[in-house]
Amino acid sequence: MAIEPSARTGASAAPPSRSAKPEPPKVVKKLEKRRETHRDHGKIYRAAFALAGAVIVVGGVAMLVLPGPAFLVIPIGLAILSLEFAWAGRLLDAALVQADHAKEKAAHTSRRQKVLTAIAVGAGVAAFVVAAILYDIPVLPV
């Protein structure tokens, strides 16, 4: 009778399954309920909804290079479009799952990462103060 290597070392025989799908965020569940009732509206209402979603997404994409909250506006536009189009729903669901992963990753930052971030922010503020003094940059409108 041969003993498996994992039995000798005390390691578990099989790693946890990654195929198990995590539970979707609350927003995704709400959107799924809303999608069911959205199809009952008229064509003009649905076309206006799709147009509004497209305008919001385009505005959010423009905010990627212009000042503005692009990462807030784009998902709102995708949520509106997801009521009408399946591709927007899949894209929004994937984006929300990635946002949850980023949130978890940010919550588990190490002390070293926090200290380095604080040092980087402090250096940025110091560089701005030095530039404001040397180049006479008006900080407050006078």
Phi and psi in degrees as a GROMACS rama.xvg file:
@    title "Ramachandran Plot"
@    xaxis  label "Phi"
@    yaxis  label "Psi"
@TYPE xy
-90.0415  140.396  ALA-2
-97.4667  131.092  ILE-3
-68.1072  149.906  GLU-4
-58.7576  -35.4228  PRO-5
-69.0607  -29.0934  SER-6
-73.1672  -33.5927  ALA-7
-67.9359  -38.7338  ARG-8
-88.1223  -13.0978  THR-9
84.7423  6.14223  GLY-10
-76.1939  154.413  ALA-11
-70.1885  150.187  SER-12
-72.2464  -35.9519  ALA-13
-133.789  135.203  ALA-14
-69.6803  159.66  PRO-15
-60.4439  143.989  PRO-16
-70.614  131.04  SER-17
-94.1226  -5.30565  ARG-18
-77.3906  -15.1208  SER-19
-67.0214  126.129  ALA-20
-81.6156  130.131  LYS-21
-67.9443  156.251  PRO-22
-67.0971  133.709  GLU-23
-67.9486  154.303  PRO-24
-61.3419  162.037  PRO-25
-59.2654  -36.3273  LYS-26
-62.7621  -38.2391  VAL-27
-64.8595  -40.8695  VAL-28
-63.6381  -42.4013  LYS-29
-63.073  -41.6057  LYS-30
-64.9617  -37.5183  LEU-31
-62.1068  -39.1595  GLU-32
-66.6565  -40.8548  LYS-33
-67.3025  -35.7162  ARG-34
-60.7923  -35.971  ARG-35
-63.0312  -40.0677  GLU-36
-86.8597  -19.4019  THR-37
-64.9241  -33.3407  HIS-38
-66.4645  -15.9642  ARG-39
-78.7534  -14.3907  ASP-40
-77.0296  164.844  HIS-41
-72.9393  169.092  GLY-42
-66.0908  -38.3152  LYS-43
-66.0166  -44.3094  ILE-44
-60.0268  -46.0855  TYR-45
-67.4059  -36.7976  ARG-46
-67.2303  -40.9423  ALA-47
-64.1103  -38.3295  ALA-48
-63.5445  -45.0965  PHE-49
-64.1203  -40.9489  ALA-50
-64.3145  -43.056  LEU-51
-62.8622  -41.9324  ALA-52
-62.531  -41.9742  GLY-53
-64.3141  -42.4502  ALA-54
-62.7403  -41.166  VAL-55
-67.4653  -41.01  ILE-56
-64.7503  -43.8389  VAL-57
-62.5005  -40.6466  VAL-58
-63.022  -39.1946  GLY-59
-66.2462  -39.9086  GLY-60
-64.2045  -38.2639  VAL-61
-63.8335  -32.6653  ALA-62
-71.558  -10.1947  MET-63
-65.4659  -31.0343  LEU-64
-108.613  -18.44  VAL-65
-102.9  163.332  LEU-66
-66.2836  136.076  PRO-67
152.859  165.096  GLY-68
-84.1756  69.5256  PRO-69
-58.6091  -40.2991  ALA-70
-76.4312  -1.96783  PHE-71
-103.308  -39.2747  LEU-72
-74.29  -41.3002  VAL-73
-60.7364  -47.8579  ILE-74
-62.6215  -31.8084  PRO-75
-64.501  -44.9079  ILE-76
-63.7195  -39.9969  GLY-77
-66.0128  -34.9998  LEU-78
-63.5706  -40.7918  ALA-79
-66.3248  -44.9707  ILE-80
-67.0922  -28.9059  LEU-81
-67.4584  -18.4624  SER-82
-68.9572  -24.5706  LEU-83
-108.717  -34.4514  GLU-84
-121.704  133.065  PHE-85
-67.9098  -36.2437  ALA-86
-62.7932  -36.5108  TRP-87
-68.7523  -35.4509  ALA-88
-64.7066  -43.8125  GLY-89
-64.4599  -41.8572  ARG-90
-64.7151  -42.2197  LEU-91
-65.897  -43.3996  LEU-92
-60.7372  -43.4766  ASP-93
-63.8789  -40.4667  ALA-94
-65.4861  -39.034  ALA-95
-69.1101  -36.5601  LEU-96
-65.2527  -42.6242  VAL-97
-64.1795  -35.8568  GLN-98
-65.5512  -38.4256  ALA-99
-64.3461  -40.8102  ASP-100
-63.1292  -41.8482  HIS-101
-64.4957  -38.3662  ALA-102
-63.5857  -44.5233  LYS-103
-63.8239  -41.4419  GLU-104
-64.7018  -39.7362  LYS-105
-67.6178  -33.0696  ALA-106
-71.5055  -23.0094  ALA-107
-105.891  32.2576  HIS-108
-72.6634  148.551  THR-109
-82.361  165.611  SER-110
-61.3654  -38.3868  ARG-111
-61.2821  -43.5106  ARG-112
-63.3514  -40.2449  GLN-113
-64.5666  -41.8579  LYS-114
-65.5224  -44.3584  VAL-115
-64.0403  -36.5492  LEU-116
-64.8808  -43.634  THR-117
-62.3397  -40.4294  ALA-118
-64.5989  -42.7853  ILE-119
-64.1035  -41.503  ALA-120
-65.0902  -43.1285  VAL-121
-61.2102  -41.619  GLY-122
-65.3041  -38.0966  ALA-123
-64.6316  -42.7467  GLY-124
-64.4569  -43.284  VAL-125
-62.2972  -41.6104  ALA-126
-63.4003  -38.4028  ALA-127
-66.0719  -42.5553  PHE-128
-62.3333  -43.8884  VAL-129
-63.1301  -44.0344  VAL-130
-64.8421  -37.9056  ALA-131
-64.8142  -37.1224  ALA-132
-74.8099  -47.496  ILE-133
-68.1746  -40.1668  LEU-134
-103.626  10.2399  TYR-135
53.2678  49.6659  ASP-136
-80.4465  122.766  ILE-137
-72.3939  119.318  PRO-138
-83.2446  -41.5546  VAL-139
-112.511  137.547  LEU-140
-68.0797  123.084  PRO-141
